[in-house]
Amino acid sequence: MAQRTPTPSQNLPLLGPGRPPAPIKTWAGVGAVLVVIELFFLLKWVTGPRFTPVPSGPDVPPGWMIVSLIGFQVLFTSLAVFTIHRLLVRPWTKERRVTVDGLLCVAFALAAPWDPLSTYVSPWIQYNSYMVNFGSVVAELPGVQTNQAAGSGNAWGFLCFGTAYVGVFPWFAIVACAGMRAVHRRHPNYGPLRMIALCYALNLAVQVVFEGLLMMPLGLYALPGGHFPIFNVGTYAQYPINEALFGGAVFASFTALRYFLNDRGETIAERGSSTIASRNTRIGLRALAIIGAVHVGFLLTYHLPSAVLGLSSPVWPRDTQERSYFNNHVCGPEVDRACPGPETRLTGRGDPHLNYRGQIVGAPPPG
């Protein structure tokens, strides 16, 4: 059920639109900066040469995998449309209110293009390029270390992964919050720390089932550069422990954001919004604050630690290397480049590198 956002209490001091109180002022500032940065790079991406599909290569996924790829793109796109209408548009148009869940939809939509951000230094995630894709905005970031170019790099399938952020993630938070409330009713002595631990445990379990047992075996993406696989070891669907730990953490971050509200229905990022006199200013600041909180949560709990681990990639499973639709033209036999591993660091185009047979290519002549 979507959360109801209370109107400002009549006995609270109302501030003018030019004096928003902290912490909403701080979080809205963070959100505004991040939105401007994102719009800049998105515009650069969609108007530049790297906005082009990463081809799936000579290998064709098996029939059952093609069905799952098409099915998930249709399913997640449909769920995104339904979710936006149910959580954002309907409360806004029919009841003249903007809920936390509606603002989370907006925040998730903006967070979605940064899904491959943790591959900034190493392509440890490989999306299935058989899906509709136009590369990734990560290719536009300055200093990106992976082999990002037009037609190679992250094959971020926006009809699957972009829409999943909007169509699936809010419902994960809603269901997890309902579970946490049920536990708290049964154990009212549980304090915030214990509830946060419970939140993490719930989301970690969901992460393992949803990704490790469903999405990856069905071929939506592979995590060949992950550490310590816990099942499907040696296959394209091997599920590493770091994905469970960090994925559970990021899901817990936005679940906790939604769960821990004050008596005015404000998240930790929105505290003070109910005292802002102007309705439009209040909505705008709330949106920016939640956008900032969600983006910071993703960065600190998932993208940053995953990128650090990606620097020391294990050897990719041969099963992944030999499927061109999981290599995205960054490595593998079709581009004659060695895939990352303890002895192999993937370099940019034109730099010396190991070919698929382990020979150095492009090194300057001796002397």
SEKEMAR-115993 format. One record per residue (C-alpha): x, y, z. Coordinates in steps of 0.5 Angstrom, whole numbers, plus 500, padded with zeros to 3 digits. Layout:
N
XYZ;...
This chain:
367
500500500;503507498;505511504;500517506;504524506;501528512;500535511;504541515;501541522;497548524;501549530;508548526;512554524;511555517;518558513;518561507;520558500;527561501;529558508;528551508;530547514;536542515;537536514;532537508;536543505;543539505;540532502;536537497;543540495;546533494;540531490;540537486;548537484;547529482;541531478;545536474;551532473;547526471;543530466;550533463;553526462;546523459;546528454;553527452;551520451;545520447;548525443;555522442;558516438;557512444;550511444;550505439;548498441;553493443;552487438;551480441;557477437;557471433;554467439;546466439;543465446;539458446;532459445;529458452;534464454;532468448;525467451;527469458;530476455;524478451;520476457;523480462;524486458;516486457;515484464;519490467;517495462;510493464;511493471;514500471;508503467;504500472;508502478;509510476;501510475;500507482;505510486;506517483;501519478;494516481;496519488;498526485;492527480;486524485;488526492;493532490;499528495;506526493;508520497;514517499;513511494;512516488;518520490;522513490;520512483;523518481;529517485;530510482;529512475;535517475;539511479;538506474;543509468;548508473;547501474;554499471;558504475;561499479;565497472;568504472;575500473;574493471;568490467;566485472;559485470;557483463;550484461;547480456;548484449;542480446;537485449;536492446;541496449;545503446;551502451;552505457;553512460;559510464;563510457;562518458;565518464;572521465;578517466;574510465;579504465;575499462;575498454;569503453;567505446;562505441;560498440;563495446;563496453;557495458;551493454;546496459;539493457;534499459;528495457;530490462;535494468;532501467;525499468;526494473;529500478;522503477;518497476;521492482;525496487;519500490;515494491;521490494;521496499;514496500;514488502;520489506;517494510;511490511;515485514;519489518;513492521;510485522;516483526;516490530;509489532;511482535;517484538;516492540;522492544;527491538;531498537;533501531;540497530;536490531;531493526;536495521;540488522;533485520;532489514;539487512;538480513;531480509;534484503;540479503;535473502;531477497;537478493;540471493;533468491;532474486;538475482;542468484;536463483;532467478;535473473;542470472;541463471;536465466;541469462;540476463;547478466;553475468;558477474;564473472;569478476;565477482;569474488;567467492;562464488;557460492;553456487;553455479;560455480;564455473;558457469;556464466;551464472;556463478;553468483;559471488;558472495;560480494;554481490;549478495;553482501;553489497;546488493;543486500;546492503;543497497;536494498;537495505;539502504;532504501;528500505;531503511;530510508;522508507;521505514;524510519;519515518;518521524;511522526;510527520;511521515;518524513;524520511;531522514;532526508;526530508;526532516;523539516;519539510;513539513;514546516;515549509;510554507;510553499;507546497;511546490;517548494;516543499;515537493;521540489;525539496;523533498;524530491;531532491;532530498;530523496;534523490;540525493;539520499;538514494;544516490;548516496;546509498;547506492;554509491;556507498;553501499;554498492;558501487;564503491;565497494;564493488;569497484;574496489;573489489;573489481;580491481;582484483;578480478;579473479;579469472;573469468;569462467;571459461;563459460;562466460;568468456;566463450;559466450;560473445;553476448;556476455;563479453;560485450;566486445;571488451;575481451;574474449;576470442;572475438;576481439;582477441;583480448;584476454;579477459;581480466;584475471;589476477;595476471;591480466;588487467;584490462;586496458;583501454;583501446;590502443;594500450;598494450;594488452;594481452;591477446;586471447;592467447;596470452;601474448;603482449;600486443;601493442;607494446;612499444;619496440;624495445;630500445;
